[in-house]
Amino acid sequence: MNFADLKKTWLQNYASVPQSLEKVKEIKTAATAFNANIDAVIKISGKKLAELIKLQEISLDELIHIKRNALEEPSDVVKGIFKCFKSGIAEEWLTEDIEIYNWMVKNIHYDRLQMGGQGGIVANVLSVTGVQKVYVHTNSIPKLQAEQFLKEDNLYSFDETGAEKPAHQIDRKDDVPLIHWIIEFDKGDEVEIEEQKFVCPKSNRFIATYDPLNLNLVKDTFFVEDLSKHAKEFIVLSGFHALTEKSNGLSLLKEALPIVETWKKTSSNGVLHLEIASTQDKKVRKEIVEKFARISDSVGVNERETIDVLEVIEEETLAKTCESDTHAVNLFKGLLKIKKYIGCPRIQLHMFGLYITLQDKNFKISPLANLRGMALAATVAAGKAGTGSINEKKNLLWAHGKEVSDVGLNELTDLAKFIGDENLLSTGISSYDGFDVIAIPTILVEKPITLVGMGDTISSTSLIGTR
């Protein structure tokens, strides 16, 4: 079957998306934890990047041979931007140094403020797609933070007295706003350093984080108690990626584990999903994989996070292979290794042009339901990229009816050959090594307005779209 015919087939496979979105309204409860913050978003040009490099007097050699992936001085902010710009990748680097925060305030600025943190972003997504009642964890919710939540009365958090209220109406006046910088760049833009030009191969972003509360996993006791007592149909877990061994991260994870175990027991009929996120500290990353991934029903990763997990489960060779050749077959091999190592019933990869879900044969969500959820996620994600926001319901189906990408079909073709099942190309469903495989080519937007929170949007919508 040629690509023209395959695109017609996938239009049919995507035809159920409006019905899948409508069925989300049947979901009574969902919750997200732990991290919500404010994102200060700025689009940076190659020209502006060159100015920052000159301002910090950074040599090309220093930019090529970066020695750390943390923000210990202002020049590290610039190095991180350059690294991601040059390779078209997304990374998040952290700091607890107020002086670096002040430098970013003075030199980076921002174009707009929006919801940040996986927990906050997912909460808005679940709210706008129609879940009846969404609970979001907030360790800081002054007015500025509350303004980033959608003005929807199905999205709840807790005020300083423990009263349950629509999140957008809360103003805990003693709380301090938590602001992260999301520094975006465009495919095809270029930066010239010491007479050498570097062209950005893919639109992406670099995140520079100063956030003492989430860095210390400060928890809201009212939210913790609610999830411990009242079952939820879906719980989306994230926010551990900002922890570091140096800042007591391993102890904080140890303290959080029994809390999450209690939530899982209370919501035993639901789905507990862990979004791995870009975790720079290897010891923290390994602990997340060993403890939290193992007790989750579902895990979500992107290309980078797949490689990161492989690095801490003693699959360094495969990690290097995936890094040097980041395509579907290699990443699928990585998913298999991770799946078998952690034993989690379901793992989903969202990569450029293709989503892949690998799950146990007896998992509570069927392969066909997964396919429907992934098609909804691909449509909503393309709508977010194409319109810049899915805060309005009308944007959710903006991409419905658009064809899947050649990139995705190429990746799916290679995966089908590896699996040995040509039907995967047209049905998106197969089996391999005793597991169900669900793979779907996605709708790509050539010049996305934003990519912030895309992975979180994909993972959460894939789950609720299975209803």
ABEGO torsion letter per residue (X at the ends): XBAAAAAAAAAAAAAAAAAAAAAAAABABBBBOABBBBBBBBBBBAAAAAAAAAAAGBBAAAAABBABABBABAAAAAAAAAAAAAAGBBBBBBBABAAAAAAAAAAAEBABBBBBEAAAAAAAAAAAAGBABBBBBBABBBAAAAAABBBBAABBBBBAAGBBBBAAABBBAABBBBBBBBBBBBBGBBBBBGGBBBBBABBBBBBBBBBAAAAAGBBBAAAAAAAAABBBABBBBBGAAABBAAAGAAAAAAAAAAAAAAAAAAAAABBBBBBAEBBABAAAAAAAAAAAAAABABBBBBAAAAAAAAAAAGAAAAAAAAAABBBAAAAAAAAAAAAAAAGBABBBBBBBGBBBBBBBAABABBAAAAAAAAAAAAAAAAAAAAAGBAABAAAAAAABGBBBBAAAAAAAAAAAAAAGBAAAAAAGBBBBGGBBBBBBBBBBBABBABABGAAAAAAAAAAAAAX
